[in-house]
Amino acid sequence: MKTIKEQARELNVRAEVDVLVVGAGPAGIIAAEAAAKDKSLKVMLLEQRGYMGGNLTIGLPILSFLGPKGNQVVKGAAQKFIDRMWAKGAASEHKPCKNHMSLTIIDPDQVKTVAWEMMDDAGVEVLLYVFVVDTIVENGKVKGVVIESKAGREVILAKTVIDCSGDGDVAFRAGVECNKGDENGGMQPPTLMFLMRGVEMQRLRDAICNEPEKYDMDVMPTSQFREGKFITVGLRGRILEAQQKGYKVPVARTILITGLGEDEIWVNMTRVSGVDSTDPVSYTKGEHDARVQMYEVMAYLKDFVPGFESAWLERSAAFMGIRESRVIVGKYVMTAQDILEQKRFDDAIAVAGYPVDIHHAKGGDCTMLFCEDAYQIPYGVLVPEKIEGLLVAGRCSAMDHEAMAATRVMSTCMALGEAAGTAARIAIADGVEVSAVDVTKVQQALLANDAYLNL
Ligand SMILES: Cc1cc2nc3c(=O)[nH]c(=O)nc-3n(C[C@H](O)[C@H](O)[C@H](O)COP(=O)(O)OP(=O)(O)OC[C@H]3O[C@@H](n4cnc5c(N)ncnc54)[C@H](O)[C@@H]3O)c2cc1C
């Protein structure tokens, strides 16, 4: 590739803070709130888009507040976020589900408002429309980040940075070893979500409940669909029939999610294999192809799925959601075996209940590995192996390919965010590096905020 040497230049230091959180998705908003909790620290949250929420804003339900045994396993700050959503009528109950443990439907737009209220209440300074492009690292410690915006290239210095960018951008720029995908680099494909309205919900419910052979629902009993919110994962036969008739459907399962409105369905069925969100050319092609797929999927729904005959496209999500990209190599790298065996950790900082759910890198299917009970997640997954001053929370925490296919759900990302923000706050108060924080103190603080750790 042709290169050009950039001139060295002085950069303005826009701010100096105690804790800097990069990325305002589910992990980031909760991490920032937790870091600012007792208002003793100056906390800043950076976000590239014009709103907070990340994937909370693209029409997805939050999965697995409940665990496989039906008890609530994600509580603490994540539940307090839901309490705020409930107060606005902007979230459903945590509805049990055999496939997803539980689903909590949220109003994607209200997420943005609630995130502002949370940051305002916590005293977090939010800076939108800034993209983190580099880090300042001195003597093996992250001292801050370089941002780009309409104001140019600037620096923000921090005692601790928490990378909640999803893609591990800060960690990667700071030289932390990162992995991507399975042993062949294959990553779970992304999806452009879209909302259809005018769905005759009762017709859809009746079809699933009255003709389960034709409208199969993988592991889910038909009783889940009689009333209340639901996610379909099935109708494999309908897709096969459509494909035989020449319809282009990129997935093997029909994934439909009820919205909060009575006639609303969010469709999770576009899928572009081979997209790497850290490469703009690849991500751009993904957006292009997903948009073509959206109309092909709609044609299938209208012609093969009862209730969609008169439905229309209300809107597509603002961006194509990324399931997988970089994960860091941390002090501990969690594995699927840890999850399936429910390994116990002395340094547990979160509990999760979601199964291993791998959307295949190629082809339209998925592998699910169910666990008998909820599992603990250790502090080590937040701590990069070889660098100080940095924690990494959310889907880019230290997991192998299979484990991240479980811990990537947004309830778990929020729990990891709370742990990271809390650890950063305690480390600064105690004058120690985040890698050396007293995890018992972190656990006590999390429990004091009603978190569930199953210690
Ligand atoms: C199609 C799809 C379906 C899914 N289904 C579900 C589901 O049904 N339920 C569920 O619970 N989970 C689901 N997931 C998983 C879940 O949405 C994600 O794993 C989760 O949102 C990750 O949270 P996060 O906070 O780590 O990252 P994100 O939600 O991706 O947030 C990262 C934030 O960082 C910002 N950012 C990134 N880089 C930079 C930068 N360099 N500078 C500044 N800002 C930056 C982004 O703009 C974004 O706001 C799904 C994911 C996808 C893609």
The ligand as an ORCA input file, in Angstrom:
! r2SCAN-3c Opt
* xyz 0 1
  C     -27.527     -8.606     15.076
  C     -27.235     -8.795     16.518
  C     -28.176     -9.427     17.300
  C     -27.963     -9.546     18.657
  N     -28.953    -10.039     19.434
  C     -28.923     -9.796     20.747
  C     -30.093     -9.930     21.521
  O     -31.148    -10.293     21.022
  N     -30.013     -9.635     22.837
  C     -28.842     -9.273     23.445
  O     -28.849     -9.041     24.660
  N     -27.704     -9.138     22.729
  C     -27.720     -9.354     21.388
  N     -26.623     -9.144     20.613
  C     -25.322     -8.869     21.246
  C     -25.169     -7.461     21.771
  O     -25.963     -6.544     21.065
  C     -23.720     -6.964     21.749
  O     -22.803     -7.989     21.990
  C     -23.564     -5.873     22.820
  O     -24.355     -4.765     22.458
  C     -22.135     -5.437     23.001
  O     -22.144     -4.361     23.898
  P     -20.897     -3.396     24.006
  O     -21.267     -2.323     24.970
  O     -19.683     -4.209     24.253
  O     -20.727     -2.813     22.519
  P     -21.714     -1.956     21.585
  O     -23.140     -2.182     21.901
  O     -21.262     -2.264     20.200
  O     -21.327     -0.458     21.937
  C     -20.054      0.043     21.593
  C     -20.147      1.568     21.512
  O     -18.845      2.103     21.305
  C     -18.881      3.088     20.279
  N     -17.556      3.098     19.657
  C     -16.955      2.066     19.026
  N     -15.718      2.388     18.651
  C     -15.527      3.672     19.049
  C     -14.423      4.568     18.946
  N     -13.266      4.193     18.378
  N     -14.558      5.822     19.453
  C     -15.731      6.200     20.049
  N     -16.803      5.382     20.173
  C     -16.696      4.126     19.694
  C     -19.982      2.590     19.342
  O     -20.480      3.625     18.532
  C     -20.999      2.033     20.331
  O     -21.910      3.005     20.757
  C     -26.758     -9.070     19.238
  C     -25.790     -8.464     18.441
  C     -26.043     -8.314     17.088
  C     -25.038     -7.600     16.269
*
